[in-house]
Amino acid sequence: MVIGELRVVIDAGHGARLLKPASGDRGARLARLAPRLVLLFAFAASACSNHKLSTTDARTLIESSARFTAPDVLTVRSRYCSTIEAPADNPASGLGRLKALQETGAIRIEHRAAAPGECPSTPGPMREWLLISLADTANGFHPRPLPDGAGWEFTRAQRRFVSLGELTFNSEDDPTIARATYRWAWRAELLGQLLQVSEEPVNAQATFIRGDAGWETRDVGF
């Protein structure tokens, strides 16, 4: 590498060394900078030679992984079997979840009594159908239809990267496995805000492996 009249060579096996000192006042100034430049380039050469994953690349691999980019979705079928006057005290599942979704203005629920022989898997003598349709304001929640008219899928939240923690390797000299702790949180969409999806940061860990093409993600945990 040539800087002005100063030539520095980076050798992956032996570090950085000054090849040819310059002459004159300019050469003297560059020569005084030589020790610092040698240290800088030696550090760069060392970082390249041991193939360590950088913190910037670790974050990029996490954020671009299929698991991290997968949204938090709510799948709603077009009809369900239920028991008449079934308890709805758990908004996270079952009838409570559907009623909570109805209260947001995303869906409508129609009740129809089940005929004899219908809904055999639902316990109790008073069985009914819950027929689900999209409400007039549903477009604001961007529902995606399921195949064959089976229902819809709503996005509640997307993941966002918060911070990267400790980055460790299985070897200091020539690592092939790296692990990183990190924090992430949900970024709630409109539906997620109405359903009160938590946006508190969560601690997690990711694992990377180094192959012929470089570092790649092996697992992103939540």
C-alpha positions as CSV (number, residue, x, y, z in Angstrom):
1,M,0.0,0.0,0.0
2,V,1.3,3.5,-0.9
3,I,0.5,6.5,1.2
4,G,2.1,9.6,-0.4
5,E,5.7,8.4,-0.7
6,L,5.4,6.0,2.1
7,R,5.0,2.3,1.1
8,V,3.6,-0.2,3.6
9,V,3.1,-3.9,2.9
10,I,0.6,-6.0,4.8
11,D,1.7,-9.6,5.1
12,A,-0.9,-11.9,6.6
13,G,1.8,-14.1,7.9
14,H,4.2,-11.5,9.3
15,G,2.0,-8.4,9.8
16,A,2.7,-5.0,8.3
17,R,6.1,-3.6,7.5
18,L,7.6,-0.4,6.0
19,L,9.1,-1.1,2.6
20,K,10.7,2.2,1.6
21,P,11.0,5.3,3.7
22,A,10.4,8.6,1.9
23,S,12.8,11.5,1.7
24,G,12.6,15.2,2.4
25,D,10.3,17.1,4.9
26,R,7.2,15.4,3.6
27,G,9.0,12.0,3.8
28,A,10.1,12.8,7.4
29,R,6.5,13.6,8.4
30,L,5.3,10.4,6.9
31,A,8.1,8.5,8.5
32,R,7.0,9.7,11.9
33,L,3.5,8.4,11.1
34,A,4.9,5.0,10.1
35,P,4.7,3.3,13.5
36,R,1.0,4.2,13.9
37,L,0.2,3.1,10.3
38,V,2.1,-0.1,10.9
39,L,0.0,-0.8,14.0
40,L,-3.2,0.1,12.2
41,F,-2.6,-2.2,9.2
42,A,-1.2,-4.9,11.4
43,F,-4.5,-4.9,13.4
44,A,-6.5,-5.0,10.1
45,A,-4.4,-7.9,8.8
46,S,-4.9,-9.7,12.1
47,A,-8.6,-9.2,12.0
48,C,-8.8,-10.6,8.5
49,S,-6.4,-13.5,9.2
50,N,-8.4,-14.9,12.1
51,H,-11.7,-14.7,10.3
52,K,-13.7,-13.5,13.3
53,L,-17.3,-12.4,12.8
54,S,-17.7,-8.7,13.4
55,T,-20.5,-7.2,15.6
56,T,-21.9,-5.4,12.6
57,D,-22.1,-8.6,10.5
58,A,-23.6,-10.5,13.5
59,R,-26.4,-8.0,13.7
60,T,-27.0,-8.1,9.9
61,L,-27.2,-11.9,9.9
62,I,-29.7,-11.8,12.8
63,E,-31.9,-9.1,11.3
64,S,-31.9,-10.8,7.9
65,S,-32.7,-14.3,9.0
66,A,-36.0,-15.8,8.1
67,R,-36.9,-16.5,11.7
68,F,-36.3,-13.0,12.8
69,T,-38.2,-11.4,10.0
70,A,-41.2,-13.7,10.5
71,P,-44.1,-11.6,11.9
72,D,-46.4,-12.4,14.8
73,V,-49.6,-13.5,13.1
74,L,-53.1,-14.3,14.1
75,T,-54.8,-17.0,12.0
76,V,-58.6,-16.9,12.0
77,R,-60.7,-19.6,10.3
78,S,-64.0,-18.8,8.7
79,R,-65.9,-21.0,11.1
80,Y,-65.5,-22.7,14.4
81,C,-67.4,-25.1,16.6
82,S,-68.2,-23.9,20.1
83,T,-70.5,-24.5,23.0
84,I,-73.3,-22.0,23.5
85,E,-72.4,-19.6,26.3
86,A,-68.8,-21.0,26.5
87,P,-66.6,-19.0,28.9
88,A,-64.5,-16.3,27.2
89,D,-62.2,-15.2,30.1
90,N,-59.0,-16.0,28.3
91,P,-58.4,-13.5,25.4
92,A,-55.3,-15.3,24.3
93,S,-57.1,-18.3,22.9
94,G,-60.5,-19.8,21.9
95,L,-63.6,-17.7,21.9
96,G,-62.0,-15.0,24.0
97,R,-59.5,-14.4,21.2
98,L,-62.2,-14.1,18.6
99,K,-64.3,-11.7,20.8
100,A,-61.2,-9.6,21.3
101,L,-60.6,-9.5,17.6
102,Q,-64.3,-8.6,17.0
103,E,-63.9,-5.7,19.4
104,T,-61.1,-4.2,17.3
105,G,-63.5,-4.0,14.3
106,A,-61.6,-6.6,12.3
107,I,-64.2,-9.3,12.1
108,R,-67.9,-10.1,12.7
109,I,-69.1,-13.3,14.5
110,E,-72.4,-14.9,13.7
111,H,-73.8,-17.7,15.9
112,R,-75.7,-20.6,14.4
113,A,-76.9,-23.6,16.3
114,A,-75.3,-26.8,15.2
115,A,-77.5,-29.5,13.6
116,P,-77.5,-33.0,15.1
117,G,-74.2,-34.7,14.3
118,E,-72.4,-31.5,13.6
119,C,-69.4,-30.5,15.7
120,P,-69.0,-34.0,17.3
121,S,-65.6,-33.1,18.7
122,T,-67.0,-30.3,20.8
123,P,-68.2,-31.4,24.2
124,G,-71.7,-30.5,25.6
125,P,-75.2,-30.8,24.2
126,M,-75.5,-27.2,23.2
127,R,-73.1,-26.9,20.3
128,E,-73.0,-24.0,17.8
129,W,-71.2,-22.7,14.8
130,L,-69.3,-19.5,14.9
131,L,-69.3,-18.1,11.4
132,I,-66.6,-15.5,10.9
133,S,-66.6,-12.7,8.3
134,L,-64.6,-9.6,7.8
135,A,-66.0,-6.4,9.2
136,D,-66.4,-3.2,7.1
137,T,-63.3,-1.7,8.7
138,A,-61.2,-4.9,8.3
139,N,-59.1,-3.5,5.4
140,G,-57.3,-1.3,7.9
141,F,-55.8,-4.4,9.4
142,H,-54.6,-5.8,6.0
143,P,-56.0,-9.4,6.3
144,R,-54.5,-12.0,4.0
145,P,-56.9,-14.7,2.8
146,L,-56.1,-18.3,3.5
147,P,-56.3,-20.8,0.6
148,D,-59.8,-22.1,-0.4
149,G,-61.6,-19.5,1.6
150,A,-60.6,-21.1,4.9
151,G,-60.1,-17.8,6.7
152,W,-57.6,-15.0,7.1
153,E,-54.2,-14.2,8.6
154,F,-53.6,-10.9,10.4
155,T,-50.2,-9.5,11.4
156,R,-50.0,-8.3,15.0
157,A,-46.4,-7.3,15.2
158,Q,-42.9,-7.4,13.6
159,R,-39.6,-8.0,15.4
160,R,-37.1,-5.2,15.8
161,F,-33.5,-5.5,16.9
162,V,-32.6,-3.7,20.1
163,S,-29.0,-4.4,20.9
164,L,-26.1,-6.8,20.6
165,G,-24.5,-8.2,23.7
166,E,-21.5,-10.5,24.1
167,L,-20.0,-12.2,21.0
168,T,-17.9,-15.3,21.7
169,F,-16.0,-17.8,19.5
170,N,-15.0,-21.5,19.7
171,S,-11.4,-20.4,18.9
172,E,-9.4,-17.2,19.1
173,D,-7.2,-18.0,16.1
174,D,-9.4,-19.6,13.5
175,P,-13.0,-19.7,14.8
176,T,-15.7,-21.7,13.0
177,I,-18.5,-21.1,15.5
178,A,-19.7,-17.9,17.0
179,R,-22.4,-17.1,19.5
180,A,-24.0,-13.8,20.3
181,T,-26.4,-12.6,22.9
182,Y,-28.8,-9.9,21.8
183,R,-32.1,-8.2,22.7
184,W,-35.2,-7.8,20.5
185,A,-38.7,-6.6,20.9
186,W,-42.0,-6.6,19.1
187,R,-43.0,-3.5,17.1
188,A,-46.8,-3.7,17.2
189,E,-49.0,-3.1,14.1
190,L,-52.4,-1.4,14.6
191,L,-54.0,-4.8,15.4
192,G,-51.2,-5.6,17.9
193,Q,-51.7,-2.2,19.6
194,L,-55.4,-2.8,20.0
195,L,-54.7,-6.3,21.3
196,Q,-52.0,-5.0,23.6
197,V,-49.1,-7.0,22.3
198,S,-46.1,-6.5,24.7
199,E,-43.2,-4.4,23.3
200,E,-40.9,-5.1,26.2
201,P,-37.3,-6.2,25.1
202,V,-36.5,-9.9,25.3
203,N,-33.1,-11.5,25.8
204,A,-32.1,-14.1,23.2
205,Q,-29.1,-15.8,21.6
206,A,-28.0,-16.5,18.0
207,T,-25.4,-19.0,16.7
208,F,-23.3,-18.7,13.5
209,I,-21.0,-21.0,11.6
210,R,-18.2,-20.2,9.2
211,G,-18.3,-22.0,5.9
212,D,-16.4,-21.7,2.6
213,A,-18.5,-18.7,1.7
214,G,-18.1,-16.9,5.1
215,W,-20.2,-16.6,8.2
216,E,-23.9,-17.7,8.1
217,T,-26.7,-18.1,10.6
218,R,-27.2,-21.5,12.1
219,D,-29.9,-20.6,14.7
220,V,-31.6,-17.5,15.9
221,G,-33.3,-18.0,19.2
222,F,-36.0,-16.0,20.9
